[in-house]
Amino acid sequence: MSQSLGNILLAEDDASVLAAVGDVLQDANYHVLRAQSGHDALAMLSERVDLLITDLWMPNMDGLALLEDARLQFPLLEVVVITGNATVASAVQAMKSGAFDYITKPFTPPELLEVVRRAFDHRHMREEISRWKTGQPVATQIRNIIGQSAPMQNVYEAISRVAPFKSTVLVQGESGSGKEVVVRAIHELSPRQARPFIAINCAAVPASLMESELFGHERGAFTGANARTAGYFEAADGGTLFIDEVAELELAVQAKLLRVLETGRVMAVGSVKEKPVDVRVIAATNTNLQMAVDDKHFRADLFYRLNVVRIDVPALRQRTADIPLLVRHLLEGLSREHGLAAPQVEPEAMAALQRYSWPGNVRELRNLLESVLIMGQKAVITEADIPQEVRRQGMEGSAGPVNLDVAERDTIERALQQTGGDRNQAAGLLRISVRTLYRKMAKYGLT
C-alpha cells in the first residue's frame, strides 16, 4: 500500500455523511480520523493532523467554534468547512476566522478532493515559511519561483497570505524579475485555481484597441466589428485576470477599469447594459505608480483600488545568493529543451555571475545561459565562457556597468535637482520618456 498523502480529521454529526465523505478521502489515500461532534474533534486534534474538515452546524460546539479553538492550538492547521447553500454567509465568516476554504452541500468527490489538494498545498507553503522564520532549511522553489534568500522568503509569505482571498493585488518589480510567475503562483494557490487565468500585456496592445480587448464590444460598435466579442474580463469570469504593465493604460480606459473594479460589472463597447463578472484582478508594473500619480499620468483612485495588497519582487542584484540555485534550475530546463547534457559551472564562473548587476534580471540570466550552453556545449562552464562585460564587473579598477550605473544615477539626480523635482522637465533634459525616467528612478531608489 502506498504512503498516506496526509492526515485529515473529519468532524460531522450526520453519521451517513461522515461515512461517505470519510470513504472518499480514504480511497484517495488520505488517513482519516472521524468525529461526530466538535468536542470529540477537539479532543482528537494533535500536531499529526494536517487538515480539519468540519461541518458548520453541529450541536453543542459548532464548526466555527471548533475552527477558532483548533487554530489557536495549532496555527499551521488548515481548515475546510462544509456548509449548506443557505449558510454560505456563515462559511465566509469562517474564512475570515482562518478557514482555508468552504464547500457547499451537495458536492461531488472530485470537488471535495480538489479543495483538499489545494489545502495541503497551502499548508506545505506555510510550513516552509515557518521553517525559514526559525532558521531551519527551507524549500528553494514554490510554483516555479526559485530562491531561498530573505527577499524571496518575504515574497513567499506575501503569496501565502493573499492567495486564498479575492483582494486585488499590485505586483511591482523591474522588467525580467519574475512578476508573472508570482502572479501565477497566487492564482494556482487560490480557490480559483481551476478557473481561467487570463493575462493581458497593456504595452503590447494598441491604445485604440485596449478598451475593446478588456471589456469586449458589440456588433457594429466600430468599423470591422462584425460580431459581438467578449473581452478579457468576461473570459476570466470566475478566475483571475492579470493586467501586466498597467501603467501603460490611457486615462480614459483607467476610468472604465476603476468602475469595473468597484461595481463588479462590465459594459462592452457599443453596449448600454452592464454584465456582472466575478474576476480577481492582479496588476503588475515596472513603473513607480505613485510617481505616475503625482505627475497626473495615472489616476489616484485607480492606484488606491489596485494597491490593496502590494508585493514587491526583488531585482536579481538584490538576491545574488539565489543565483547558484537559479543557474542550476535554468541550465537543467534549457538542457532538456535543446536535448543537451546539463553542464556543471566552475566556482570562478559562478562568482562572476554573482558579481554582475543583471539589469535584465532573471530574463537576462536565462538568455546568457542559453547562449553559453548552445555555443559551448561543454561539460563544465568556465569563467572564460562568461561574456567579458559580465566577467569584468566588480573587479578592481574596472570601468564596467557598476560605474555606469553610478554615473546614470548621478545624472538623473542632477536633472531632478535642476528642475526642482519636475519629472516631465527632467525627462526632457535627459532626452528620455517620462515612463523611462520612472523606471530608472525606481531602479536607483530615487524619490
Stockholm file with secondary structure:
# STOCKHOLM 1.0

chainA/1-447         MSQSLGNILLAEDDASVLAAVGDVLQDANYHVLRAQSGHDALAMLSERVDLLITDLWMPNMDGLALLEDARLQFPLLEVVVITGNATVASAVQAMKSGAFDYITKPFTPPELLEVVRRAFDHRHMREEISRWKTGQPVATQIRNIIGQSAPMQNVYEAISRVAPFKSTVLVQGESGSGKEVVVRAIHELSPRQARPFIAINCAAVPASLMESELFGHERGAFTGANARTAGYFEAADGGTLFIDEVAELELAVQAKLLRVLETGRVMAVGSVKEKPVDVRVIAATNTNLQMAVDDKHFRADLFYRLNVVRIDVPALRQRTADIPLLVRHLLEGLSREHGLAAPQVEPEAMAALQRYSWPGNVRELRNLLESVLIMGQKAVITEADIPQEVRRQGMEGSAGPVNLDVAERDTIERALQQTGGDRNQAAGLLRISVRTLYRKMAKYGLT
#=GR chainA/1-447 SS CCCCSCEEEEECSCHHHHHHHHHHHHHTTCEEEEESSHHHHHHHCCTTCCEEEEESCCSSSCHHHHHHHHHHHCTTCEEEEEEEGGGHHHHHHHHHTTCSEEEEESCCHHHHHHHHHHHHHHHHHHHHHHHHHTTCCCCSEETTEECCSHHHHHHHHHHHHHTTSCCCEEEECCTTSCHHHHHHHHHHTSTTTTSCEEEEEGGGSCHHHHHHHHHCBCTTSSTTCCSCBCCHHHHTTTSEEEEETGGGSCHHHHHHHHHHHHHSEECCBTCSCCEECCCEEEEEESSCHHHHHHTTSSCHHHHHHHTTEEEECCCGGGCGGGHHHHHHHHHHHHHHHHTCCCCEECHHHHHHHHHSCCTTHHHHHHHHHHHHHHHHCCSEECGGGSCHHHHTTTSTTCCSHHHHHHHHHHHHHHHHHHTTTCHHHHHHHHTSCHHHHHHHHHHHTCC
#=GC SS_cons         CCCCSCEEEEECSCHHHHHHHHHHHHHTTCEEEEESSHHHHHHHCCTTCCEEEEESCCSSSCHHHHHHHHHHHCTTCEEEEEEEGGGHHHHHHHHHTTCSEEEEESCCHHHHHHHHHHHHHHHHHHHHHHHHHTTCCCCSEETTEECCSHHHHHHHHHHHHHTTSCCCEEEECCTTSCHHHHHHHHHHTSTTTTSCEEEEEGGGSCHHHHHHHHHCBCTTSSTTCCSCBCCHHHHTTTSEEEEETGGGSCHHHHHHHHHHHHHSEECCBTCSCCEECCCEEEEEESSCHHHHHHTTSSCHHHHHHHTTEEEECCCGGGCGGGHHHHHHHHHHHHHHHHTCCCCEECHHHHHHHHHSCCTTHHHHHHHHHHHHHHHHCCSEECGGGSCHHHHTTTSTTCCSHHHHHHHHHHHHHHHHHHTTTCHHHHHHHHTSCHHHHHHHHHHHTCC
//
